[in-house]
Amino acid sequence: MRKIKVAWCNGFAFGDKCLTGGRGMSIPKWSDEYAIGIKAIDRDHEALFEEIGLLSKALLEEQSDEHVSQAIDCLESYTVEHFAREEGFMIHAGYPKTEAHIKSHKAMIRKIECLKKLHSDDADQLDRRKLVKFLSNWLSEHILKVDMDYVPYLHGKQADTDDDLEQKFHQVEVHIPELQRNTLEAFIRIITSDNPVARELAEAIVHFDHKLEEHDMDDARKLFCADQ
């Protein structure tokens, strides 16, 4: 695994290069030493550093809510685009931890979605310093550490590749125990029928989905809001 030299800047861990923001805080800045030698991903990572830097700058300098909202939108768009591209590389290379990596991508995208809603509902509830700290730590942990694990696979230097990965990700497979399988079959039978129970079941699913969203928003408040 390629090692990255990491320094600590005002409590945040990232590479040697830091860009000082307002209130004595530092935000990460791209350095060529972070490059992995795959141009498409290196360009994406550099752009993510820039997008997070712009959002952090807008937060720390207390720029207008409109500027912050635009920066969040740009970060979301580029994150989704980069994750899709990176996942394609990992699948093609047979990287054995691809599934777990994709889950971490989905979790990050969900956090950004929740951040957008929190900012849209009431921008003043956000703790800007907590948000900058989260973004800086994510850069150091995900891009400078977690992403480095797949680098040897993308360069063809690892033998323990999953050669069936591309096929697996083009199939929809769900492995469940027998009892749950029977429950799932009953669910499909009911939800696709004209039985009045089908409507009740659909409403219950919507209710459960709302509960999941509330849980995600509660987690986001702990990460991004003051006094949480």
FENJO-V773020 format. One record per pair of residues at least 6 apart in sequence whose C-alpha atoms are under 6 Angstrom apart, sorted by the first residue. I is the first residue (numbers start at 1). J is the second residue. Records with the same first field share a line. If there is no record, write none. Layout:
# FENJO-V773020
I->J + J
This chain:
# FENJO-V773020
1->149
6->14 + 15
7->13 + 14 + 15 + 16
13->140
14->140
17->29
18->27 + 28 + 29
19->26 + 27 + 28 + 29
20->26
22->60 + 61
30->46 + 49
35->42
44->82
51->75
55->71
56->132
58->68
59->128
91->165 + 166
93->153 + 154
94->161 + 162 + 163 + 165
95->153 + 161
96->161 + 162
114->217
125->225
126->224 + 225
127->224 + 225 + 226
130->224
131->224
152->158
190->198
191->198
222->228
